[in-house]
């Protein structure tokens, strides 16, 4: 039986390495090798060293840069915007982390507020007590605040305008297509189909098509929606989609 001390030492050796191959870095970060290769090709994120056989070798400095890139990505930056920011001599990684930290704190605050109010309403309903109108209004307000954290009033209005173009029958058809598409994606994920496979990419393309029907192809809204769904798994707009499935289709979309 392997001792805990030996496991701890192996973990320390893994973390304290001087160089990481592309496969090792991909495994440590959850990114795909193909994504890291793509970042290298567009000169967004390249290794500092190469082995004598030409293999990429990433250093601790490279990993610090990758963390900054991932922070910018989570804030909704495009690949071009991330590259411009990283090449800017005035780029301040501390400010990026600060903004990201404030966003996370605000989301936690909203989620805790929502949890507390839901627990209060649940307790009243569970004991068959009357829920005051004021409590329901406040609950709705907190739920709406969670959505508005991701979308501007203009974006919400644009999405509403876009969906109003469809008849109730057409909206129902789109909902059914979403449900069917999610089922197909889930099936491929369970079969361990690689996200970069032609089948997964085909599903990702249809995913984008349905998304564009709601957003009108507005890139900013798409990015905001991606953040909303990624950070709020199980919400009523996801048609049963979970975090694992969302991460899978996101990887597939990166290969379109």
C-alpha positions in Angstrom: 0.0 0.0 0.0 1.4 3.4 -1.0 2.0 5.6 2.0 0.5 9.1 2.4 4.0 10.5 2.7 5.1 9.0 -0.6 2.0 10.3 -2.3 2.7 13.8 -0.9 6.3 13.7 -2.1 5.2 12.6 -5.6 2.7 15.4 -5.7 5.3 17.9 -4.6 7.7 16.7 -7.3 4.9 17.1 -9.8 4.2 20.6 -8.8 7.8 21.7 -8.3 9.1 20.5 -11.7 11.1 23.0 -13.8 9.5 22.0 -17.1 6.2 20.5 -18.2 5.6 18.9 -21.6 2.4 19.9 -23.5 0.6 16.8 -22.5 1.5 17.2 -18.8 0.4 20.9 -18.9 -2.9 19.9 -20.5 -3.6 17.3 -17.9 -2.8 19.7 -15.0 -4.9 22.6 -16.3 -7.8 20.7 -17.9 -7.1 22.3 -21.3 -6.7 20.2 -24.4 -3.3 19.6 -26.2 -5.0 21.0 -29.3 -6.0 24.2 -27.5 -2.4 24.7 -26.3 -1.1 24.1 -29.8 -3.6 26.6 -31.2 -2.5 29.2 -28.6 1.1 28.6 -29.7 0.2 29.0 -33.4 -1.6 32.3 -33.0 1.3 33.5 -30.7 -0.9 34.0 -27.7 0.8 31.5 -25.5 4.0 29.8 -26.5 6.5 27.7 -24.4 9.7 29.3 -23.2 11.8 26.2 -23.9 12.1 23.3 -26.3 13.7 19.9 -25.8 16.6 18.8 -28.0 14.0 16.8 -30.0 11.8 19.8 -30.5 9.1 19.1 -27.9 7.5 22.1 -26.2 8.6 22.7 -22.6 6.6 25.0 -20.4 8.1 26.8 -17.4 6.6 28.2 -14.2 6.7 31.6 -15.9 4.7 30.2 -18.7 2.1 28.9 -16.3 1.8 32.3 -14.7 1.1 33.8 -18.1 -1.5 31.0 -18.8 -3.3 31.8 -15.6 -3.6 35.5 -16.7 -4.9 34.4 -20.1 -7.5 32.2 -18.5 -8.6 35.0 -16.2 -9.1 37.3 -19.3 -11.0 34.5 -21.0 -13.4 34.1 -18.0 -13.9 37.9 -18.1 -15.2 37.5 -21.7 -12.2 38.6 -23.7 -11.8 37.2 -27.2 -8.6 35.6 -28.4 -7.6 38.8 -30.2 -8.4 40.9 -27.1 -6.4 38.6 -24.9 -3.4 38.8 -27.2 -3.6 42.6 -27.4 -3.8 42.8 -23.6 -0.8 40.4 -23.0 1.3 42.3 -25.5 0.4 45.7 -24.0 3.4 47.0 -21.9 1.0 48.6 -19.5 -0.9 45.3 -18.9 -1.4 44.8 -15.2 -2.1 41.2 -14.2 -2.9 42.3 -10.6 -5.8 44.4 -11.9 -7.2 41.5 -13.9 -7.1 39.2 -10.9 -8.7 42.0 -8.8 -11.6 42.4 -11.2 -12.1 38.7 -11.5 -12.0 38.4 -7.7 -14.6 41.1 -7.3 -16.9 39.4 -9.8 -16.6 36.1 -8.0 -17.3 37.8 -4.6 -20.4 39.5 -6.1 -21.7 36.3 -7.6 -21.2 34.5 -4.2 -23.0 37.3 -2.4 -26.0 37.0 -4.9 -26.1 33.2 -4.6 -26.0 33.3 -0.8 -28.8 35.9 -0.8 -30.8 33.7 -3.2 -30.1 30.6 -1.1 -31.2 32.3 2.1 -34.5 33.6 0.6 -35.2 30.2 -1.0 -34.7 28.5 2.3 -37.1 30.9 4.0 -39.8 30.4 1.3 -39.2 26.6 1.4 -39.6 26.5 5.2 -42.9 28.5 5.0 -44.3 26.3 2.3 -43.1 23.1 4.0 -45.0 24.1 7.2 -48.0 25.2 5.1 -47.6 28.8 6.1 -48.6 31.7 3.9 -45.7 33.3 2.0 -46.0 37.1 2.1 -46.1 38.9 -1.3 -43.2 41.1 -0.2 -41.0 38.0 0.3 -41.9 36.6 -3.2 -41.2 40.0 -4.8 -37.8 40.1 -3.1 -37.0 36.6 -4.2 -37.9 37.5 -7.8 -35.7 40.6 -7.5 -32.7 38.5 -6.4 -33.2 36.0 -9.2 -33.4 38.8 -11.7 -30.2 40.4 -10.3 -28.4 37.1 -10.9 -29.3 37.3 -14.6 -28.6 41.0 -14.9 -25.1 40.4 -13.5 -24.3 38.8 -16.9 -26.5 40.8 -19.3 -26.9 44.5 -19.8 -30.5 45.9 -20.1 -29.8 46.4 -23.8 -28.8 42.8 -24.3 -31.8 41.5 -22.4 -34.0 43.7 -24.6 -32.3 42.5 -27.7 -32.8 38.9 -26.8 -36.5 39.5 -26.0 -36.9 41.3 -29.3 -35.2 38.4 -31.1 -37.4 35.7 -29.5 -40.6 37.7 -30.1 -40.0 37.2 -33.8 -41.0 33.5 -33.4 -44.5 32.2 -33.0 -45.3 30.2 -29.9 -45.2 27.1 -32.1 -41.7 28.0 -33.4 -40.4 28.7 -29.9 -41.7 25.3 -28.8 -39.9 23.7 -31.8 -36.6 25.4 -30.8 -37.1 24.2 -27.2 -37.6 20.6 -28.5 -34.5 21.0 -30.7 -32.5 22.1 -27.6 -33.7 19.1 -25.6 -32.9 16.7 -28.5 -29.4 18.3 -29.1 -28.5 18.1 -25.4 -29.5 14.4 -25.4 -27.2 13.7 -28.4 -24.3 15.6 -26.9 -24.8 13.7 -23.6 -24.7 10.4 -25.5 -21.4 11.3 -27.3 -19.9 12.5 -24.0 -20.8 9.2 -22.3 -19.3 7.3 -25.2 -16.1 9.2 -24.5 -16.2 10.7 -28.0 -13.3 13.3 -28.2 -14.6 16.9 -28.3 -12.4 17.4 -31.4 -14.1 14.5 -33.3 -16.2 15.3 -36.4 -19.3 14.1 -34.6 -18.8 16.4 -31.6 -17.9 19.4 -33.9 -21.1 18.8 -35.9 -23.1 18.9 -32.8 -21.2 22.1 -31.7 -22.1 23.8 -35.0 -25.8 23.1 -34.4 -25.4 24.4 -30.9 -24.1 27.7 -32.3 -26.9 27.9 -34.8 -29.6 27.5 -32.1 -27.7 30.0 -29.9 -27.6 32.5 -32.7 -31.3 32.2 -33.2 -31.8 33.6 -29.7 -29.0 36.1 -29.7 -29.2 37.3 -33.3 -25.5 36.4 -33.7 -24.5 39.1 -31.2 -21.0 38.0 -30.0 -21.2 39.9 -26.8 -24.5 38.3 -25.9 -23.2 34.8 -26.7 -20.2 35.4 -24.4 -22.4 36.6 -21.6 -24.7 33.6 -22.1 -21.8 31.3 -22.0 -20.7 32.8 -18.7 -24.2 32.7 -17.3 -24.7 29.0 -18.1 -21.1 28.0 -17.0 -21.5 29.7 -13.6 -25.1 28.8 -13.0 -25.4 25.0 -13.7 -28.9 23.6 -13.4 -30.8 26.9 -14.1 -34.2 26.7 -15.7 -32.9 27.9 -19.1 -30.5 25.0 -19.5 -33.1 22.2 -20.4 -31.4 19.8 -18.0 -27.8 20.5 -19.1 -25.2 20.0 -16.4 -21.7 21.5 -15.9 -19.9 18.5 -17.3 -21.9 18.5 -20.5 -21.4 22.3 -20.9 -17.6 21.9 -20.5 -17.7 19.2 -23.1 -19.6 21.2 -25.8 -17.4 24.2 -25.0 -14.3 22.2 -25.9 -16.0 21.0 -29.1 -16.9 24.6 -30.1 -13.3 25.6 -29.7 -12.5 23.4 -32.7 -15.1 24.8 -35.1 
